[in-house]
Amino acid sequence: MSVAFLDLAGDVHSGRAELDAAIGRVLERGQFVLGEEVAAFEEAFAGYCGVRHAVGVASGTDAITLALQALGIGSGDDVVTVANTCVPTIVGIEGSGARPVLVDVDEDTLTLDSALLEAAVTTRTRAIVPVHLYGQCADLDPILAFAGKHGLKVVEDCAQAHGAEYRGRRAGSFGHAAAFSFYPTKNLGGFGDGGAVTTGDPDVAERVRLLRNYGEQERFEHVVRGRNSRLDELQAAILLAKLPHLDAWNERRRELASVYHDVLARAPIGIPSEASGRRHVYHLYVVRSRGRDALREALARRGIGTAVHYPIPVHLQPAYRELTSSGDGLEVATRAATEILSLPLHPGLTDDQAREVAAALVELS
Ligand SMILES: Cc1ncc(COP(=O)(O)O)c(C=O)c1O
């Protein structure tokens, strides 16, 4: 049996009637930008995350930019983040005018190693963007304590962590603000681009609302310099229809992860671990193998789709080489990029498919 890495059409199929009704509602109403669906989704998503405010924007990348700008961060400022993230984290930081400063990650979770913050911070540093990678929160307590001590803002990158928890609270409710992506492959994904900023601070929420809509307060009255970064009504309606299912989908991801864990414990490869006090929502199930490339090819020959998130860490990307003078201090991220392999995992995957993938890995590794 061949197993695709993702099956977005199959995942849509299971909720087709609700989605058609949501889309139909928008078409009937004839309002397509910043209307009832966006407002309803923002309220529902804020409630889900356990924060007071959520503001829909055009993408997760924009959510990072607008959250930083709303916190007063921009040109001349440094923002600390990790080297093994999706490049959009860096694009989002640079969009605010600030300069990204890369730190390494801890070996077990591949999320920001807070012990390295002290050495990374200078008088220019204004914020930290921890990335909740693969569906697991970074270790937020020491990051928040460090930020508090040094007067830094924290913007969580939650693009891969809808519904993930840290000490019983959901991702997106810890920082001064947080950025979510609703790209179609995410645990909560639309049928196009979309994002949101969550925050407990009404002033930050208000500033993001202005910034996403050309800085317009009243019609044709522009009080700050903003841009066009709006979540559209169709995406909001789709996300609103999908949100009540997110917990069940995350639970299904966790079940599939335990199917993988059980079988792969017998294989000579590294399997992802859930750090204590955290609830992993397995946006991605990432194993580690020194023979990653050969393993990936052998799996492909059997019709098993895999992916690598991410094969080139930010500091080794041609476009971003000048961010660091060398890869010094980024050894964990650099090595991980050569070993990581993401296995198929989405709510529509069956236990049998997961067992088949895991059995193939045991045999081939
Ligand atoms: C960790 C991370 N940050 C930021 C983003 C940016 O999100 P978007 O693609 O919606 O701009 C993504 C997803 O692409 C991501 O995985």
The ligand as an SDF file (V2000), in Angstrom:
LIG
                    3D

 16 16  0  0  0  0  0  0  0  0999 V2000
    7.1410   27.9510   12.1120 C   0  0  0  0  0  0  0  0  0  0  0  0
    6.4460   28.7790   11.0660 C   0  0  0  0  0  0  0  0  0  0  0  0
    6.4340   30.1150   11.1960 N   0  0  0  0  0  0  0  0  0  0  0  0
    5.8120   30.8980   10.3140 C   0  0  0  0  0  0  0  0  0  0  0  0
    5.1250   30.3670    9.2380 C   0  0  0  0  0  0  0  0  0  0  0  0
    4.4950   31.2990    8.2590 C   0  0  0  0  0  0  0  0  0  0  0  0
    3.1550   31.0620    8.0130 O   0  0  0  0  0  0  0  0  0  0  0  0
    2.4870   31.4410    6.5990 P   0  0  0  0  0  0  0  0  0  0  0  0
    2.9010   30.4130    5.6090 O   0  0  0  0  0  0  0  0  0  0  0  0
    1.0250   31.4400    6.8780 O   0  0  0  0  0  0  0  0  0  0  0  0
    2.9710   32.8100    6.2280 O   0  0  0  0  0  0  0  0  0  0  0  0
    5.0970   28.9630    9.0710 C   0  0  0  0  0  0  0  0  0  0  0  0
    4.3710   28.3020    7.9750 C   0  0  0  0  0  0  0  0  0  0  0  0
    4.6200   28.3980    6.8300 O   0  0  0  0  0  0  0  0  0  0  0  0
    5.7760   28.1570   10.0110 C   0  0  0  0  0  0  0  0  0  0  0  0
    5.7750   26.8120    9.9010 O   0  0  0  0  0  0  0  0  0  0  0  0
  1  2  1  0
  2  3  1  0
  2 15  2  0
  3  4  2  0
  4  5  1  0
  5  6  1  0
  5 12  2  0
  6  7  1  0
  7  8  1  0
  8  9  2  0
  8 10  1  0
  8 11  1  0
 12 13  1  0
 12 15  1  0
 13 14  2  0
 15 16  1  0
M  END
$$$$
